[in-house]
Structure formats: C-alpha cells, structure tokens
Amino acid sequence: MSGPLHERIRADFEARILAGELAPGDRLPTEQALMAQYGCARMTVSKALSALAAAGLIDRRKRAGTFVARPRVHSMILDVPDLAAQIRERGQHYAYVPLERRIRDPETGNAAETQLAGAGRLIQLDGLHLADNIPLAVEYRLVSLAAVPDIADAGSDDTPPGTWLLRHIPWTEAETRISALAASPAVARLLQVAPGTACLCVERRTWRRAEGVTHVRQIFPGDAYDLVARFGPSGGQEG
C-alpha cells in the first residue's frame, strides 16, 4: 500500500480485525513494539491508533494497553428516536405534560446516578406523553448538568426534554434496554390503566464520548407502542 506510513499501519490492523484474525478483547502490541516493527516514530504509531479508535475498532485504555473493541450492539441496531415526531408522523396529535422538574444531587449509594452526574448535579425531568389526548408513556429522565448545563435554563414549556436534547446535544453512544413490567399503582394512574397491566419499559442511556448525557425510562401500555429495528448483516449505519 502506498501513501503515509500511519495509513498503512491503520489499514494493516483494520484488515486483521475485520478478518477476525484479531478478536474482540485481544490486546494489540505496545506502541514501542509497533515502532520497532514498522521502523517509525511514536507519533506515526499514535496517529494510526487514533484513527482505529475513531472508527470504533479499538479501545485505548490508559495504563492498560490497546484492545480490539467489542461490538456496540445497541448503538448499531436502535437509533435514539424523537417520540414526539414519531407520534406526529402517525397522524396523531401530540402533547407533553411536565410532571416534575428539579435539580438534585445523585441519590446516595446509587452508582449509576453518581456516574451520570460526574462532577456536577442532575436535573430530573418527569413527564407524560399523550397521543390524541390519551396517555402513551410515562417518562422518568435524568440529565447531567455537567454535560448539558444549558438545559437548566431551557424552560419548562410543553417541549419534551428528549426532543430538546436531540436538537441541541450530539451523542456518540447509546445503550437501550427493553423489558416487560406490570404497571405500578402510580404508573397505572398516569397511564389510565389498571394496576398490574402489562407494560413495555424502554430504558436508554446516552453518552458524548466518555461523558454521560442522559438516562431515561419510558413506560408504555403493552398494546400501545412497538419498536422496529431494521439492519443488515454488515451492521451499517444508524437510521
């Protein structure tokens, strides 16, 4: 391969990873070993590794080494949807009812909240999504004020926080968890269903690089919402 040496190094390892010669979790040679192997400076090796990391093929861990990245299944299959836009696309009237909005510290002993808050605090934004004036989903959302300071002054109008975040805050990684649960009395009251009704719970976390952005739980009546993911054998891009 002609061209800059860092591109040849990047292409060599990309080919080995995609061919399965290097499996997820495998450790790559040290920078010193690569410098000796290719007869080049550290900057050349670092440039090649940075390109592989940017493509999501490797993870560079400080003091631990460089490893072949494990597939990020969630971000390859499910995009982060705008629920308000989805409802309107179905030809229904959409509305959002704020239920609670407050700035608080992470709950003591709650590792997930502490990690999301980082060096700052959290804003809690709970609300109810309606389609044609019928409750569709209860939403419980936490947003990191360290990552999204502007949301504290975004107002409390009828724009759902998920829509606001998609418009203003880019995310680089998302994790989605889908589960079934029975409606608690509080959730049942908001959704106007009987306690114990089967519901769909969609829990999502998003990050911007290593910084947590938001954690949201949306609970839908089981017969009111579904999720469809379309993807091919090569993974492809999010749609």
Legacy VTK file of the C-alpha trace (Angstrom):
# vtk DataFile Version 3.0
C-alpha trace
ASCII
DATASET POLYDATA
POINTS 239 float
0.000 0.000 0.000
1.392 3.412 -0.979
0.834 6.582 0.992
1.714 7.700 4.526
3.067 5.039 6.861
0.424 5.723 9.535
-2.248 4.871 6.935
-0.507 1.560 6.156
-0.366 0.688 9.872
-4.042 1.584 10.266
-5.014 -0.445 7.191
-2.956 -3.470 8.348
-4.740 -3.655 11.698
-8.147 -2.812 10.254
-7.825 -5.745 7.840
-6.745 -8.127 10.624
-9.636 -7.054 12.861
-12.285 -7.279 10.143
-10.970 -10.667 9.047
-11.272 -11.998 12.587
-7.548 -12.568 12.959
-7.719 -10.209 15.931
-10.826 -10.883 18.019
-12.723 -8.501 20.342
-10.768 -8.117 23.559
-7.412 -9.093 22.039
-4.521 -6.858 23.076
-2.578 -5.049 20.354
1.224 -4.755 20.517
2.586 -1.862 22.568
3.494 1.403 20.857
7.169 0.570 21.371
6.709 -2.812 19.664
4.885 -1.194 16.743
7.600 1.461 16.417
10.196 -1.324 16.143
8.053 -3.395 13.758
7.392 -0.547 11.321
10.616 1.400 11.900
8.834 4.649 12.693
8.358 7.326 15.335
5.836 7.192 18.178
3.787 9.975 16.555
3.239 7.812 13.459
2.016 4.877 15.548
-0.187 7.136 17.678
-1.786 8.633 14.575
-2.639 5.162 13.243
-4.090 4.018 16.568
-6.119 7.211 16.916
-7.706 6.557 13.515
-8.580 2.982 14.522
-10.095 4.236 17.793
-12.123 6.896 15.959
-13.525 4.161 13.710
-14.599 2.189 16.788
-12.252 -0.716 16.061
-10.028 -0.445 19.138
-10.172 0.798 22.727
-7.145 2.644 24.093
-7.029 2.337 27.878
-4.619 4.434 29.866
-2.020 2.288 31.654
-3.762 -0.889 30.466
-2.968 -1.020 26.755
-4.838 -1.111 23.458
-7.503 -3.726 22.749
-9.772 -4.733 19.884
-13.153 -3.136 20.643
-16.175 -5.243 21.472
-19.206 -4.651 19.216
-21.605 -1.970 20.490
-24.780 -3.892 19.761
-27.268 -1.288 20.965
-25.886 1.643 19.018
-25.711 -0.440 15.830
-29.352 -1.530 15.964
-31.530 1.086 17.648
-31.316 4.800 16.995
-32.439 7.331 19.608
-35.964 8.257 18.475
-37.874 11.507 18.895
-41.134 10.229 20.382
-42.975 13.480 19.627
-42.012 13.272 15.943
-42.978 9.589 15.772
-46.472 10.307 17.099
-46.994 13.206 14.700
-45.785 11.049 11.791
-48.579 8.600 12.647
-51.054 11.442 12.093
-51.887 11.830 15.782
-51.978 14.938 17.932
-49.027 15.018 20.316
-48.808 16.646 23.733
-46.361 16.565 26.623
-47.354 17.191 30.237
-44.487 18.018 32.646
-44.866 16.211 35.977
-41.713 17.110 37.912
-38.675 19.274 37.275
-35.962 19.709 39.890
-32.202 19.930 40.228
-30.742 17.482 42.717
-27.692 15.529 43.775
-27.332 11.849 42.849
-29.021 9.513 45.309
-26.607 8.297 47.965
-25.284 4.873 47.054
-26.680 4.996 43.507
-23.599 4.306 41.375
-25.398 4.880 38.054
-26.611 8.338 39.112
-23.203 9.255 40.520
-21.520 8.234 37.279
-24.041 10.186 35.197
-23.664 13.337 37.312
-19.879 13.325 37.007
-18.534 16.435 38.716
-21.932 18.152 38.759
-25.579 17.639 39.683
-28.595 16.148 37.915
-31.791 17.659 36.617
-34.804 15.382 36.990
-37.434 15.793 34.275
-40.506 13.582 34.592
-43.433 13.869 32.205
-46.299 12.252 30.369
-46.524 11.789 26.597
-50.011 11.839 25.046
-51.271 10.800 21.612
-54.705 12.185 20.680
-55.058 13.210 24.342
-54.632 9.595 25.524
-51.621 8.781 27.765
-48.992 6.914 25.756
-45.931 6.884 28.004
-44.704 7.959 31.402
-41.151 9.282 31.211
-38.612 9.488 34.036
-35.468 11.311 32.871
-32.202 12.407 34.473
-29.779 14.713 32.645
-26.214 15.528 33.655
-25.848 19.266 34.246
-22.086 18.897 33.848
-22.655 17.646 30.297
-25.708 19.799 29.462
-25.634 22.994 31.557
-27.980 24.865 29.188
-30.899 22.554 29.948
-31.276 24.218 33.360
-32.400 27.401 31.568
-34.320 25.705 28.759
-37.684 26.479 30.384
-40.479 24.130 31.322
-42.799 24.511 28.334
-44.504 21.659 26.511
-41.384 20.697 24.517
-40.343 17.252 25.773
-36.750 17.088 27.057
-35.918 14.258 24.660
-36.755 16.487 21.685
-34.730 19.349 23.161
-31.714 17.111 23.719
-31.799 15.714 20.168
-31.878 19.252 18.779
-29.100 20.668 20.930
-26.801 17.927 22.244
-24.957 15.474 19.974
-24.454 11.979 21.390
-21.835 9.472 20.335
-23.030 6.278 22.021
-26.381 4.948 23.213
-27.455 1.858 25.130
-31.066 0.656 25.044
-32.664 -1.884 27.361
-36.194 -3.184 26.694
-38.176 -5.109 29.277
-41.701 -6.024 30.304
-43.205 -4.997 33.609
-46.527 -4.723 35.395
-47.842 -1.204 35.942
-47.388 0.002 39.492
-50.326 1.885 41.035
-48.581 5.240 40.376
-47.796 4.390 36.743
-51.265 2.899 36.204
-52.886 6.109 37.422
-50.876 8.215 34.962
-51.455 5.847 32.022
-55.130 5.405 32.946
-54.888 1.622 33.042
-55.493 -0.945 35.759
-52.644 -1.670 38.196
-50.729 -4.731 37.034
-51.392 -4.044 33.337
-48.593 -5.401 31.121
-46.314 -2.566 30.015
-43.243 -2.079 27.863
-40.305 -0.346 29.531
-37.652 1.270 27.333
-34.585 2.361 29.264
-31.914 4.325 27.455
-28.563 5.867 28.347
-26.576 8.171 26.083
-23.002 9.404 26.215
-20.953 12.036 24.448
-17.621 10.293 24.210
-16.987 9.156 27.811
-19.305 11.743 29.374
-22.809 10.669 30.391
-25.621 12.815 28.953
-28.963 11.320 30.000
-30.723 8.299 31.459
-34.401 7.892 30.653
-37.095 5.303 31.436
-40.240 5.349 29.309
-43.138 3.086 30.270
-45.833 2.338 27.669
-49.026 0.257 27.886
-48.062 -3.051 26.274
-50.532 -2.693 23.400
-49.795 0.953 22.604
-46.249 1.016 21.261
-43.722 -1.167 19.498
-40.097 -0.889 18.440
-38.863 -1.878 14.991
-35.179 -2.204 14.103
-34.069 -2.841 10.543
-30.484 -3.853 9.914
-28.362 -5.936 7.581
-25.578 -8.476 8.141
-22.876 -5.854 7.783
-24.177 -3.684 10.621
-24.476 -0.497 8.610
-25.235 2.960 9.944
-27.965 4.103 12.259
-31.101 5.283 10.542
LINES 1 240
239 0 1 2 3 4 5 6 7 8 9 10 11 12 13 14 15 16 17 18 19 20 21 22 23 24 25 26 27 28 29 30 31 32 33 34 35 36 37 38 39 40 41 42 43 44 45 46 47 48 49 50 51 52 53 54 55 56 57 58 59 60 61 62 63 64 65 66 67 68 69 70 71 72 73 74 75 76 77 78 79 80 81 82 83 84 85 86 87 88 89 90 91 92 93 94 95 96 97 98 99 100 101 102 103 104 105 106 107 108 109 110 111 112 113 114 115 116 117 118 119 120 121 122 123 124 125 126 127 128 129 130 131 132 133 134 135 136 137 138 139 140 141 142 143 144 145 146 147 148 149 150 151 152 153 154 155 156 157 158 159 160 161 162 163 164 165 166 167 168 169 170 171 172 173 174 175 176 177 178 179 180 181 182 183 184 185 186 187 188 189 190 191 192 193 194 195 196 197 198 199 200 201 202 203 204 205 206 207 208 209 210 211 212 213 214 215 216 217 218 219 220 221 222 223 224 225 226 227 228 229 230 231 232 233 234 235 236 237 238
